[in-house]
Amino acid sequence: MNRLEVLRNALLALAALALVAALVFLYDRTEAIDLRDRGQILAYLKVLKEIDSRWDLEALRARVEPGAAAQPVDNRAEAAARALKDLALALEKTPSPAVSAGMPELRKAILQKADLMEKFRLENSAANAALDTVLRGSAEARAQARELKPPSGALDAALLRLTAAASQYFWFAQDAQLKNVESAIAEARAGSAAAPEPLRLKVDQANVAGESLLKRRAAEQRIFNELSFLTSGPRLDTLTSLFNRELESTLADKERFRVYLIAYAGALLILIAWLGTRLKAANVSLEHRVQERTRELSEALEHLKESEAQLIQSEKMSSLGQMVAGVAHEINTPLAYVKNSLGTVADRIADISGAVDHSEKLLSLLQAGPRADRDELTRQFARTSAAIAQLRQQRVTEELGQLVKDGLYGTGQMAEIVGNLKDFTRLDRSKVTSFNLNEGLNSTLTLAKHLLKTVKVDKRFGEIPSVVCSPSQVNQVFLNLITNAVQAMEEGNGTITLTTRSEGAGVAVDVADNGKGIPEDVLPKIFDPFFSTKEVGKGTGLGLSVSYKIVEQHGGRIEVQSQPGEGTRFTVWFPYKPPAAAEMSA
């Protein structure tokens, strides 16, 4: 072999090596990525977003619902810290430049918000306590002032003004209300200067509480303003969006290199065919591998698109989102009671105020004694008697009593609806307690009332004992089953039958409908995650899967019987007490 042949063979070997290296490079760049690790990062970001939203909701509720911040809540600060730690560990395993770069500021914002929320709860609780003391102390002081001989009208008026000003400042926290409270405190203090010591101490107690209310409410407002300007929520949205774009870019690169790989493989196949039949077997193997990799990448891309659509729809169609429209509609009815009652009360206040004015003028003339003009006294007595007679003739006090009763009934209805909603939205989903499943079904029916307007509900509740469970998770199962039953019926017309009974060592609940039923080929798949027979965008395919997991974690079981065209019956069974090994996590 001459030197020319050796050189030619060496060049051919180098060319073959270069071709193989290029092929390996393209193959490596088309390697499928593990979407589970990236899904874990998205899950941690979603947990942090939920915690941030719950903080915002808690702060808003505390501003409009007295005593809301004093109610027991989960330690969301610990949950947020744990989620941040898990997210950092996930990023070490699956790096993301965008999320890693934003982690320091995100951690700072989340921890700062947790600290501000703790301070906000303390100030809100103190403000509520101060308002309660002002209202109670003023009422007691007014009662004592009216028992004086003669009664202290000025002190009574000052305390009444303090009560009204403190309530207005608590709700609106504006400078005008602040000045009214300070003025009322000064008037009450001046009016009680000559009062007996017990009354003076009671007035001082109300005044001190009013000053504490001013201080605490101002501090609460300042902290609330700071919370409003925190950027933890937008940062989470930005990081989630950036991470999704990174993932889409990675998959796009995989797709682009897949195209390169196909083109390169085609060229290589032509070259191999030109070289001869000796490489035919290798050619067939390579083509097979390229096709397999192409299929895997196509499936991965399709899975990503489907997952994105499912996650977005799942967020929109969460249990709270399903109930908002219905709850708003149900609140409007009792709200009308309150609105109409208050409107009529406002009309009657003018008549009562006129009678009070006449009475005050008459009292002034009587207090003047012998110096009073007898004719004017007689005329004023006649005007006062006429005003009072008119009030009695129109039965104003009875009418006001009925209006107040109607208003209280309306607020009671709204409180019941809000109470049921709070049972579904509370975060202590892992809290285990003794719970009667009949109560859970009634609560679920109340919140799902907007879905059941055209549906007949047949309740066949038995005398059942309570079971140990997580009430919010069990209510979620009931809501999923009832919602599916409504959707299974044509145009929502039909009957849902709810049956409860003791069965063995537990309680069984049947949710049956007379809808279209489930086909036999679909029935074995209904509990699979992301399986849904609904149109894209109208269901996540997670409802029954999540329900199955909740029942399983409680040590129970869920079964289904269905006949196409006749209806479906789901049977859920919970033991009286779940096994010690069962973990009922949220």
C-alpha positions as CSV (number, residue, x, y, z in Angstrom):
1,M,0.0,0.0,0.0
2,N,1.6,3.3,-1.1
3,R,1.5,6.5,0.9
4,L,-1.3,7.9,-1.2
5,E,-3.6,5.1,-0.3
6,V,-2.7,5.4,3.4
7,L,-3.5,9.1,3.2
8,R,-6.7,8.5,1.4
9,N,-7.8,5.9,4.0
10,A,-6.9,8.2,6.8
11,L,-9.0,11.0,5.3
12,L,-11.9,8.6,4.8
13,A,-11.6,7.5,8.4
14,L,-11.5,11.1,9.6
15,A,-14.6,11.9,7.4
16,A,-16.4,8.9,8.8
17,L,-15.5,10.0,12.3
18,A,-16.7,13.5,11.6
19,L,-20.0,12.2,10.2
20,V,-20.5,10.0,13.2
21,A,-19.7,12.9,15.6
22,A,-22.2,15.2,13.8
23,L,-24.8,12.5,14.0
24,V,-24.1,11.9,17.7
25,F,-24.3,15.7,18.3
26,L,-27.7,16.0,16.6
27,Y,-29.0,12.9,18.3
28,D,-28.0,14.3,21.7
29,R,-29.7,17.7,21.0
30,T,-33.0,15.9,20.2
31,E,-32.9,13.9,23.5
32,A,-36.3,14.0,25.2
33,I,-36.6,16.2,28.3
34,D,-38.2,15.1,31.6
35,L,-41.4,17.1,32.0
36,R,-42.0,15.8,35.4
37,D,-39.1,17.7,37.0
38,R,-40.2,20.9,35.3
39,G,-43.8,20.3,36.3
40,Q,-42.5,20.1,39.9
41,I,-41.0,23.6,39.6
42,L,-44.3,24.9,38.2
43,A,-46.2,23.2,41.1
44,Y,-44.0,25.0,43.7
45,L,-44.5,28.3,42.0
46,K,-48.2,27.7,42.0
47,V,-48.1,26.8,45.8
48,L,-46.3,30.1,46.5
49,K,-48.9,32.0,44.3
50,E,-51.7,30.4,46.2
51,I,-50.2,31.3,49.6
52,D,-49.6,34.9,48.3
53,S,-53.2,35.1,47.2
54,R,-54.5,33.8,50.5
55,W,-52.5,36.5,52.3
56,D,-54.1,39.1,50.1
57,L,-57.6,37.6,50.7
58,E,-57.0,37.4,54.5
59,A,-55.9,41.1,54.5
60,L,-59.0,42.2,52.5
61,R,-61.3,40.2,54.7
62,A,-59.8,41.6,57.8
63,R,-60.5,45.1,56.5
64,V,-64.2,44.5,55.9
65,E,-65.1,41.7,58.3
66,P,-64.5,42.5,62.0
67,G,-62.7,39.7,63.8
68,A,-61.6,38.0,60.6
69,A,-57.8,38.3,61.2
70,A,-58.3,36.9,64.8
71,Q,-59.6,33.7,63.4
72,P,-57.2,30.7,63.5
73,V,-55.3,30.2,60.2
74,D,-52.6,27.9,59.0
75,N,-49.0,29.1,59.5
76,R,-48.6,30.1,55.9
77,A,-45.2,31.6,56.6
78,E,-43.8,28.1,57.4
79,A,-45.6,26.7,54.3
80,A,-44.1,29.5,52.1
81,A,-40.6,28.9,53.5
82,R,-40.9,25.2,52.9
83,A,-42.1,25.8,49.3
84,L,-39.1,28.1,48.7
85,K,-36.7,25.5,50.0
86,D,-38.3,22.8,47.9
87,L,-38.2,25.1,44.9
88,A,-34.5,25.8,45.4
89,L,-33.8,22.0,45.6
90,A,-35.8,21.4,42.4
91,L,-33.8,24.1,40.6
92,E,-30.5,22.4,41.6
93,K,-31.8,19.2,39.9
94,T,-33.4,21.0,37.0
95,P,-31.6,24.4,36.4
96,S,-33.7,27.3,35.1
97,P,-31.7,30.6,34.6
98,A,-34.8,32.8,34.7
99,V,-36.2,31.3,38.0
100,S,-32.8,31.0,39.6
101,A,-32.0,34.7,38.8
102,G,-35.3,35.8,40.4
103,M,-35.1,33.6,43.5
104,P,-33.3,36.0,45.8
105,E,-35.8,38.8,45.2
106,L,-38.7,36.4,45.3
107,R,-37.5,35.0,48.7
108,K,-37.1,38.5,50.0
109,A,-40.6,39.6,48.9
110,I,-42.3,36.4,50.3
111,L,-40.5,36.6,53.7
112,Q,-41.2,40.3,53.9
113,K,-44.9,39.7,53.2
114,A,-45.0,37.0,55.8
115,D,-43.6,39.4,58.4
116,L,-46.0,42.2,57.4
117,M,-49.0,39.8,57.6
118,E,-48.1,38.8,61.2
119,K,-47.8,42.5,62.2
120,F,-51.1,43.2,60.3
121,R,-52.9,40.4,62.2
122,L,-51.7,41.9,65.5
123,E,-52.8,45.4,64.7
124,N,-56.2,44.3,63.3
125,S,-56.9,42.2,66.3
126,A,-56.0,45.1,68.6
127,A,-58.2,47.5,66.5
128,N,-61.2,45.1,66.7
129,A,-60.7,44.8,70.5
130,A,-60.5,48.5,70.9
131,L,-63.6,49.1,68.9
132,D,-65.5,46.5,70.9
133,T,-64.3,48.2,74.2
134,V,-65.5,51.6,72.9
135,L,-68.9,50.3,71.9
136,R,-69.4,48.3,75.1
137,G,-68.0,50.9,77.4
138,S,-70.0,53.7,75.8
139,A,-73.2,51.7,76.1
140,E,-72.6,51.0,79.8
141,A,-71.6,54.6,80.5
142,R,-74.7,55.9,78.7
143,A,-76.9,53.6,80.8
144,Q,-75.3,55.0,84.0
145,A,-75.6,58.6,82.7
146,R,-79.3,58.2,82.1
147,E,-79.8,57.0,85.7
148,L,-78.3,60.2,87.2
149,K,-80.7,62.7,88.8
150,P,-81.0,64.7,86.6
151,P,-79.8,62.7,83.6
152,S,-76.7,64.0,81.9
153,G,-77.9,64.7,78.4
154,A,-74.7,66.2,77.2
155,L,-72.6,63.3,78.4
156,D,-75.1,60.9,76.8
157,A,-74.9,62.8,73.5
158,A,-71.1,62.8,73.6
159,L,-70.9,59.1,74.2
160,L,-73.4,58.5,71.4
161,R,-71.2,60.6,69.1
162,L,-68.1,58.7,70.2
163,T,-69.8,55.4,69.4
164,A,-70.8,56.6,65.9
165,A,-67.5,58.2,65.2
166,A,-65.4,55.2,66.3
167,S,-67.5,52.9,64.1
168,Q,-67.1,55.2,61.1
169,Y,-63.4,55.5,61.7
170,F,-63.0,51.7,62.0
171,W,-64.7,51.2,58.6
172,F,-63.3,54.2,56.6
173,A,-60.1,55.3,58.5
174,Q,-60.2,58.8,57.0
175,D,-59.0,62.0,58.5
176,A,-62.5,63.4,58.9
177,Q,-63.6,60.4,61.0
178,L,-60.3,60.6,63.0
179,K,-61.1,64.2,64.0
180,N,-64.6,63.3,64.9
181,V,-63.3,60.6,67.2
182,E,-60.8,63.0,68.9
183,S,-63.6,65.6,69.2
184,A,-66.0,63.0,70.7
185,I,-63.3,61.8,73.2
186,A,-62.7,65.4,74.3
187,E,-66.5,66.1,74.7
188,A,-67.0,62.8,76.6
189,R,-64.0,63.6,78.9
190,A,-65.3,67.1,79.6
191,G,-68.8,65.9,80.1
192,S,-67.7,63.3,82.7
193,A,-65.6,65.7,84.7
194,A,-68.3,66.3,87.2
195,A,-69.8,62.9,87.0
196,P,-69.6,60.3,89.9
197,E,-66.4,58.3,90.0
198,P,-67.8,55.0,88.7
199,L,-69.3,56.7,85.6
200,R,-66.1,58.8,85.1
201,L,-64.0,55.6,85.2
202,K,-66.3,53.9,82.7
203,V,-66.1,57.0,80.4
204,D,-62.3,57.1,80.7
205,Q,-62.2,53.4,79.8
206,A,-64.1,54.1,76.6
207,N,-61.9,57.2,75.8
208,V,-58.7,55.1,76.3
209,A,-60.1,52.4,74.0
210,G,-61.0,55.1,71.4
211,E,-57.4,56.5,71.5
212,S,-56.1,52.9,71.1
213,L,-58.4,52.4,68.1
214,L,-57.0,55.5,66.4
215,K,-53.5,54.3,67.0
216,R,-54.1,50.7,66.0
217,R,-56.2,51.4,63.0
218,A,-53.6,53.9,61.7
219,A,-50.9,51.3,62.1
220,E,-53.1,48.7,60.4
221,Q,-53.7,51.0,57.5
222,R,-50.0,51.7,57.1
223,I,-49.1,48.0,57.1
224,F,-52.0,47.3,54.6
225,N,-50.6,50.0,52.3
226,E,-47.2,48.4,52.5
227,L,-48.8,45.0,51.7
228,S,-50.5,46.5,48.7
229,F,-47.2,47.7,47.2
230,L,-45.3,44.4,47.6
231,T,-44.4,42.6,44.4
232,S,-44.4,39.0,45.4
233,G,-47.5,38.2,43.3
234,P,-46.3,39.8,40.1
235,R,-42.9,38.3,40.6
236,L,-44.4,34.8,40.8
237,D,-46.5,35.5,37.7
238,T,-43.4,36.7,35.9
239,L,-41.2,33.8,37.0
240,T,-43.9,31.3,35.9
241,S,-44.2,33.0,32.5
242,L,-40.5,33.1,32.0
243,F,-40.1,29.4,33.1
244,N,-42.9,28.4,30.6
245,R,-41.1,30.4,27.8
246,E,-37.8,28.7,28.7
247,L,-39.6,25.3,28.4
248,E,-41.2,26.3,25.1
249,S,-37.8,27.5,23.8
250,T,-36.2,24.2,24.8
251,L,-38.8,22.2,23.1
252,A,-38.6,24.4,20.0
253,D,-34.8,23.8,19.9
254,K,-35.5,20.1,20.2
255,E,-37.9,20.4,17.3
256,R,-35.5,22.4,15.2
257,F,-32.7,19.9,15.8
258,R,-35.1,17.1,15.0
259,V,-35.5,18.7,11.6
260,Y,-31.8,19.0,11.2
261,L,-31.4,15.4,12.3
262,I,-33.9,14.3,9.7
263,A,-32.2,16.3,6.9
264,Y,-28.8,15.1,8.0
265,A,-30.0,11.5,8.2
266,G,-31.4,11.8,4.7
267,A,-28.1,13.0,3.4
268,L,-26.3,10.3,5.3
269,L,-28.6,7.7,3.9
270,I,-27.8,8.9,0.3
271,L,-24.1,8.7,1.1
272,I,-24.5,5.3,2.6
273,A,-26.4,4.1,-0.5
274,W,-23.7,5.5,-2.7
275,L,-21.0,3.7,-0.7
276,G,-22.6,0.3,-1.2
277,T,-24.8,-2.3,0.2
278,R,-22.4,-3.1,3.0
279,L,-23.9,-0.3,5.1
280,K,-27.5,-1.2,4.3
281,A,-28.2,-2.8,7.7
282,A,-26.7,0.2,9.5
283,N,-28.9,2.5,7.3
284,V,-32.1,0.7,8.3
285,S,-31.2,0.8,12.0
286,L,-30.4,4.5,11.8
287,E,-33.6,5.3,10.0
288,H,-35.6,3.4,12.6
289,R,-33.9,5.3,15.4
290,V,-34.5,8.6,13.7
291,Q,-38.2,7.8,13.3
292,E,-38.5,6.7,16.9
293,R,-36.9,9.9,18.1
294,T,-39.2,11.9,15.9
295,R,-42.2,10.3,17.3
296,E,-41.0,10.8,20.9
297,L,-40.4,14.5,20.3
298,S,-43.8,14.9,18.6
299,E,-45.5,13.3,21.5
300,A,-43.6,15.4,24.0
301,L,-44.6,18.6,22.2
302,E,-48.2,17.5,22.0
303,H,-48.2,16.6,25.7
304,L,-46.8,20.0,26.6
305,K,-49.6,21.8,24.7
306,E,-52.3,19.6,26.3
307,S,-50.9,20.1,29.8
308,E,-50.7,23.8,29.4
309,A,-54.4,24.0,28.3
310,Q,-55.4,21.7,31.1
311,L,-53.5,23.6,33.8
312,I,-55.0,27.0,32.6
313,Q,-58.5,25.5,32.5
314,S,-58.0,23.8,35.8
315,E,-57.2,27.2,37.4
316,K,-60.3,28.8,35.8
317,M,-62.6,25.9,36.8
318,S,-61.4,25.4,40.4
319,S,-64.1,24.8,43.0
320,L,-64.0,28.4,44.2
321,G,-64.3,29.7,40.7
322,Q,-67.3,27.5,40.0
323,M,-69.2,28.9,43.0
324,V,-68.5,32.6,42.8
325,A,-71.3,33.5,40.3
326,G,-73.8,31.4,42.2
327,V,-72.8,32.8,45.6
328,A,-73.0,36.3,44.3
329,H,-76.5,35.7,43.0
330,E,-77.7,34.0,46.2
331,I,-76.4,37.0,48.3
332,N,-78.4,39.5,46.2
333,T,-81.7,38.3,47.6
334,P,-81.0,38.7,51.3
335,L,-79.1,41.9,50.4
336,A,-82.4,43.3,49.0
337,Y,-84.0,42.7,52.5
338,V,-81.3,44.8,54.1
339,K,-81.4,47.5,51.5
340,N,-85.2,47.9,51.5
341,S,-85.3,47.9,55.3
342,L,-82.6,50.5,55.7
343,G,-84.3,52.7,53.1
344,T,-87.6,52.7,54.9
345,V,-85.8,53.2,58.3
346,A,-84.0,56.3,56.8
347,D,-87.4,57.7,55.7
348,R,-88.8,57.2,59.3
349,I,-85.8,58.7,61.0
350,A,-86.9,62.2,59.9
351,D,-90.3,61.8,61.6
352,I,-88.7,60.5,64.8
353,S,-86.1,63.3,64.7
354,G,-88.9,65.9,64.5
355,A,-90.6,64.4,67.5
356,V,-87.3,64.4,69.4
357,D,-86.8,68.1,68.5
358,H,-90.2,69.0,69.8
359,S,-89.5,67.0,73.0
360,E,-86.2,68.8,73.5
361,K,-87.8,72.2,73.1
362,L,-90.6,71.2,75.6
363,L,-87.9,70.0,78.1
364,S,-86.1,73.3,77.7
365,L,-89.2,75.3,78.5
366,L,-90.0,73.0,81.5
367,Q,-86.4,73.4,82.8
368,A,-86.9,77.2,82.7
369,G,-89.5,76.9,85.4
370,P,-91.5,80.0,86.4
371,R,-89.5,82.1,83.9
372,A,-91.0,80.2,80.9
373,D,-93.6,81.7,78.7
374,R,-96.8,79.8,79.6
375,D,-98.4,80.4,76.2
376,E,-95.2,79.2,74.4
377,L,-95.1,76.2,76.8
378,T,-98.8,75.4,76.0
379,R,-98.1,75.6,72.2
380,Q,-94.9,73.5,72.5
381,F,-96.8,70.9,74.6
382,A,-99.5,70.7,71.9
383,R,-96.9,70.4,69.1
384,T,-95.0,67.6,71.0
385,S,-98.2,65.7,71.8
386,A,-99.3,65.9,68.1
387,A,-95.9,64.7,66.9
388,I,-95.9,61.7,69.3
389,A,-99.6,61.0,68.5
390,Q,-98.7,60.9,64.8
391,L,-95.9,58.4,65.5
392,R,-98.2,56.2,67.4
393,Q,-101.0,56.5,64.8
394,Q,-98.6,55.5,62.1
395,R,-97.2,52.7,64.3
396,V,-93.7,53.8,63.6
397,T,-92.0,51.8,66.3
398,E,-93.7,48.6,65.3
399,E,-92.8,49.3,61.7
400,L,-89.1,49.9,62.6
401,G,-89.1,46.8,64.7
402,Q,-90.3,44.7,61.7
403,L,-87.8,46.4,59.4
404,V,-85.0,45.6,61.7
405,K,-86.2,42.0,61.9
406,D,-86.2,41.8,58.1
407,G,-82.7,43.3,57.9
408,L,-81.4,40.9,60.5
409,Y,-83.0,38.0,58.6
410,G,-81.2,39.2,55.4
411,T,-77.8,39.5,57.1
412,G,-78.4,36.1,58.7
413,Q,-78.9,34.6,55.2
414,M,-75.8,36.3,53.9
415,A,-73.8,35.0,57.0
416,E,-75.0,31.5,56.3
417,I,-73.9,31.6,52.6
418,V,-70.5,33.2,53.5
419,G,-70.0,30.6,56.3
420,N,-70.6,27.8,53.8
421,L,-68.2,29.4,51.4
422,K,-65.5,29.7,54.0
423,D,-65.8,26.0,54.7
424,F,-64.8,25.4,51.1
425,T,-62.0,28.0,50.9
426,R,-60.2,27.5,54.2
427,L,-56.6,26.4,53.9
428,D,-56.6,23.9,56.8
429,R,-57.4,21.1,54.4
430,S,-55.4,18.6,56.4
431,K,-57.4,19.3,59.6
432,V,-59.1,16.1,60.7
433,T,-62.2,16.2,62.9
434,S,-65.5,14.4,63.6
435,F,-67.9,15.3,60.8
436,N,-71.5,14.4,59.9
437,L,-71.7,13.6,56.1
438,N,-75.3,14.8,56.0
439,E,-74.1,18.3,57.0
440,G,-71.4,18.2,54.3
441,L,-74.0,17.3,51.7
442,N,-76.3,20.2,52.8
443,S,-73.4,22.6,52.8
444,T,-72.4,21.5,49.3
445,L,-76.0,21.8,48.0
446,T,-76.2,25.4,49.4
447,L,-73.1,26.5,47.5
448,A,-74.0,24.6,44.3
449,K,-77.6,26.1,44.3
450,H,-76.9,28.0,41.1
451,L,-76.1,24.7,39.3
452,L,-79.3,23.1,40.6
453,K,-82.0,25.6,39.5
454,T,-83.5,23.2,37.0
455,V,-82.5,20.0,38.8
456,K,-84.6,18.2,41.3
457,V,-82.7,17.0,44.4
458,D,-84.1,14.0,46.3
459,K,-82.5,13.8,49.7
460,R,-82.8,10.5,51.4
461,F,-80.6,11.1,54.4
462,G,-80.4,8.4,57.1
463,E,-79.6,8.6,60.8
464,I,-75.8,8.2,60.5
465,P,-73.0,8.7,63.0
466,S,-70.1,11.1,62.4
467,V,-66.9,10.0,60.8
468,V,-63.4,11.2,61.4
469,C,-62.2,13.0,58.3
470,S,-61.0,16.2,56.7
471,P,-64.3,18.0,56.1
472,S,-63.1,20.4,53.4
473,Q,-61.7,17.5,51.4
474,V,-64.9,15.4,51.8
475,N,-66.9,18.5,50.7
476,Q,-64.7,18.7,47.6
477,V,-65.5,15.1,46.7
478,F,-69.3,15.8,47.1
479,L,-69.0,19.0,45.0
480,N,-67.2,17.1,42.2
481,L,-69.8,14.3,42.1
482,I,-72.8,16.6,42.2
483,T,-71.3,18.9,39.5
484,N,-70.7,15.8,37.3
485,A,-74.2,14.6,37.9
486,V,-75.7,17.9,36.8
487,Q,-73.5,18.0,33.7
488,A,-74.5,14.4,32.8
489,M,-78.2,15.5,32.4
490,E,-79.4,17.0,29.2
491,E,-79.8,20.8,29.7
492,G,-79.6,20.3,33.4
493,N,-83.0,18.8,33.7
494,G,-83.4,15.7,35.8
495,T,-83.2,14.3,39.3
496,I,-80.2,13.8,41.6
497,T,-80.8,11.4,44.4
498,L,-78.6,11.7,47.5
499,T,-78.7,8.8,49.9
500,T,-76.8,8.3,53.2
501,R,-76.7,5.1,55.3
502,S,-74.6,3.2,57.7
503,E,-72.8,0.3,56.1
504,G,-70.4,-2.0,57.9
505,A,-67.8,-0.1,59.8
506,G,-68.5,3.2,58.1
507,V,-71.0,5.4,56.2
508,A,-71.9,5.1,52.5
509,V,-73.1,8.0,50.4
510,D,-74.8,7.5,47.0
511,V,-74.9,10.3,44.4
512,A,-77.2,9.1,41.6
513,D,-78.6,10.8,38.5
514,N,-80.9,9.9,35.7
515,G,-78.6,11.4,33.0
516,K,-77.1,10.0,29.9
517,G,-74.8,7.5,31.7
518,I,-71.3,6.4,30.9
519,P,-70.3,4.1,28.0
520,E,-68.8,0.8,28.9
521,D,-65.5,1.5,27.1
522,V,-65.1,4.8,29.0
523,L,-66.1,3.5,32.5
524,P,-62.7,1.9,33.3
525,K,-60.9,5.2,32.6
526,I,-62.9,7.7,34.5
527,F,-60.6,7.8,37.5
528,D,-57.4,8.2,35.4
529,P,-55.7,11.7,35.7
530,F,-56.5,14.1,32.8
531,F,-59.0,11.7,31.3
532,S,-62.1,13.6,30.2
533,T,-64.9,13.1,27.7
534,K,-65.7,16.8,27.7
535,E,-64.6,19.2,25.0
536,V,-61.2,20.9,25.3
537,G,-61.5,23.9,27.6
538,K,-64.6,22.5,29.5
539,G,-63.0,20.1,31.9
540,T,-59.6,19.3,33.3
541,G,-60.1,15.5,33.7
542,L,-58.8,15.9,37.3
543,G,-62.1,16.0,39.3
544,L,-62.7,12.3,39.7
545,S,-59.0,11.5,39.9
546,V,-58.6,13.9,42.8
547,S,-61.8,12.6,44.5
548,Y,-60.5,9.0,44.2
549,K,-57.2,10.0,45.9
550,I,-59.0,11.8,48.7
551,V,-61.3,8.9,49.4
552,E,-58.4,6.4,49.2
553,Q,-56.3,8.6,51.7
554,H,-59.3,8.4,54.1
555,G,-59.2,4.6,54.0
556,G,-62.5,4.5,52.1
557,R,-63.5,3.5,48.6
558,I,-65.4,4.9,45.7
559,E,-67.5,2.8,43.2
560,V,-69.5,3.6,40.1
561,Q,-72.4,1.9,38.4
562,S,-73.8,3.3,35.1
563,Q,-76.2,2.3,32.4
564,P,-76.0,4.4,29.2
565,G,-79.3,6.2,28.7
566,E,-80.5,5.5,32.2
567,G,-78.1,7.2,34.6
568,T,-75.1,6.8,36.9
569,R,-74.6,6.1,40.6
570,F,-71.4,6.9,42.5
571,T,-71.1,5.2,45.9
572,V,-68.6,6.7,48.4
573,W,-67.8,4.8,51.6
574,F,-65.9,6.3,54.5
575,P,-64.9,4.4,57.6
576,Y,-65.9,5.8,61.0
577,K,-62.3,6.2,61.8
578,P,-59.6,6.0,59.1
579,P,-56.6,3.7,59.7
580,A,-53.6,5.1,61.4
581,A,-51.5,4.7,58.3
582,A,-53.9,6.9,56.2
583,E,-52.4,10.3,55.4
584,M,-55.1,12.9,54.6
585,S,-52.8,15.6,53.1
586,A,-54.1,18.5,51.1
